[in-house]
Amino acid sequence: MISASQIVKMYHPLHEADIQKFVNVMDKLFDKYNPPTHLQQIRKLQGLSQSQLAFKSGVSKRVIQAYEQREKILIKQMLQM
């Protein structure tokens, strides 16, 4: 998670920069703190979309999305259906 204090620290170096620069910095921080799940890494290495993996595995696309986004409560609820 990116803290508010980290964002505040970016003010001075970025306050006059183009908004896209801030977006790029935030994207990098997001990637650093939210690495892809093992499932997502393997899926991408195999060249599969979430829809293709859902079809091949017999699991709904929504469950795959939830897992890749680490929505643990949602996954537990979906698996109980």
N, C-alpha and C positions, 0 to 999 in steps of 0.2 A: 504494500500500500504506500502511496506517495503522501507524505504528511504535508500539512498546511505550512509548516516551517520550511520545508524544502521548496515549496512554491514561492514563499515570501523571499527566500534567499536568491531566487532567480530574478527578482524584480530589478535589482540594480544592473546586472549585465544585459537584461533583455527588455527593459522598459521602453527603449526607443527603437527596438528591432521590429522588423516586419512580423506580423502575427504568425506567419508560416514558420518562422524560426522557433517561436515558442512551441508551436504544435510539434515540430520535429524533435525538440528537446523532450517534451512530454511523452511522445511516442517511444523514445529510447528508454526513458525511465520506466514507462509502463512495461515494456518488453523485459527490462532488467528484473523488475519485481514480480512479473507474471510470466514466467517461462512457459512454453507450450507443454501440455501433458504428454506423457509417454505415448498414449493412444494417438494424439494429434501428430506427433513426430513420425510414428510408424505409418499412419494413414498418408501423410504427405510424401514420405519416402516411396510408398507404393503407388503414388500418383492418383490416389482416390479422393473424390469429393466426399463430403459428409453423406450426401444422398446415395452415392455409389456404395459406400461402406454400409449404410443402413440396409440397402437392398441385399447385399451379399451376406450380411450377418443376421438378417432377420430381426434386427433391432430398429426401433423407430429413429428417424433422423433427429427428433427432438431429444431423445435420450442421449444420443451421441453429442449433440450440441451442449446439453446440460453437463455431461461428463467433461467435455473439453473446456467448459467455462467454470468447472469446479463447483457446480451447483449441487452439493451433496444432499441437501434436504430434498430437492426436487427429484434427484435420482432415486432416493429411497422410496418416495411416494410413487414414482412411475413403475418401479420394479414390483411394488405390491399390487398393482392393478391386474 
